[in-house]
């Protein structure tokens, strides 16, 4: 029964994340009339920004209830920074271009962000903090 409850929670969390990304696609297309193929990658870069903050910036032994809000702020900060840079460097110069140019640029930015993460995080294995104890005996919370 515990597995069923956990799977329901997993499904709700994943569905909420997919819904959030879909809402972002809809809003961007409705306002700018451009399908931003790099939208999902902005979320990905934010997640890896939180991972970087957890591994390199947070001191060892920070409890999960302190670390998670700080990591959310780090993820949002990185995502917003990447989105603003994308807009200013990639999309704003193409404001008056043919409709195909921003679409191709969106694909290029998507590939660029994927490759940057692949190069700088080749084996990101440190888990983020977990608000419950691990199921393996003798393991500790978080790191």
N, C-alpha and C positions, 0 to 999 in steps of 0.2 A: 504494500500500500504506500510506503514511503517513496518507492521508485515512481509510482504513478503521480503522486503529488509533485515530486521534483520535475518530472517530465512536463506536467501541466505548467509549472512555473517557467521552465525553460522555453516552452512554446510561446507563452505570453510575452516573455522578455524578447525573444527573437522576433516575434510578430510586431512588437512595439518598435523595435529598431528598424525593421524593414519598412514599417509604416512611416516612420520619421524620415527615412531616406526618400521614400516615394513622395511624401508631402513636399520635401525640398525640391525634387525634380519637377513636380507640378507647379510650385510657386515660381521657380526660375523660368520654366517654359512659358508660364502665363504672363510674366512681366517682361522678359527679355526676348521671348520668341526664339530661344536657343536651347537645344538639348545639350546640357553640360555633362559630357561623358566622364568628366573628372570628379563629379559630385561624390560618388562613393569613395574615391581615393582621398578626398578631403577628410572623410570620416576615418579612413584607415590611417592617414598620417597623424590625425589627432590621437588615435589609440596608441600608435607607436611613440608619440610625444609623451603620453602618460607613462608608457613603459620606460622611456628614457628617464623621466623624472623619478620614477620609483627606484630604478637601479642606480642612478648616478647622483641624484640630488637629495633624496630623502635620507636622513640618517638611519642607521641600522636599528631595528627594534621599535620602530614607530607602530603603534597599534592600528589595526585595520580601520577602526572608526575615525581615526584622525587622517590616515593615509588616503582613504577613498575620496573624501571631498576635495582634498588637495590635488589628487590625480584627475578628478573631473575638471577642476579649474585649469590644470595644465593641458588637458586634452582640448578644452574649448579654446584656450589661448593659442595653441598651435594650429588648430583648425581655422580659426578666424584669421590668423596671420597668413596662412597659406592661401586662403580664399581671397584675401585682399591683394596679396601679391599676384595671384592668378588674374584677377580682374585688371589690375593696373599694368601688368607686364604683357599679358597675352590677349585679353579681350578688348581693352579700351583702344589700343592702336588699330583694331579692326572694326571699329564702330561703323564706319562708312563703307566697308568692303562688301563684296558680293556675299550672299548668305552662305555659300559653301565654305568660305575661308574660316569663319569662326567655328564651324562644325569640325573641320579638319584640325584646327588649333585645339579644340576640346579633346579630340582623340590623342593628339600629340602630348598635351599636358597630362592626360590620364596615363599614358605610357611612361612619361618622364617621372611622375610621382611613384608609380610602381617600381621603376628601376632604381630610383633613389632609395626607397625603403629596402629593396632587395640587396643593394650594395652595402648600405650602412647597418643593416640588421640581418646578417647572413644566418644566424642561428639564435634568434631571440628566444631563450629558453627559461629565463627567470619568470616565474608566475607572479601575477599581480596578487595583492592581498585578498584573502578569502574571509568572509564574515562568519564562517563556521569552521570547526576543526576538520582537518583532513580525515578521510576514512582509513588511512593507513596507520597502524599502531606506532606510537613513538614519534610521529611527526608533529611539528609545531605549526602554529598559525603563521600566515604571511610568508616571510622568506624562509 
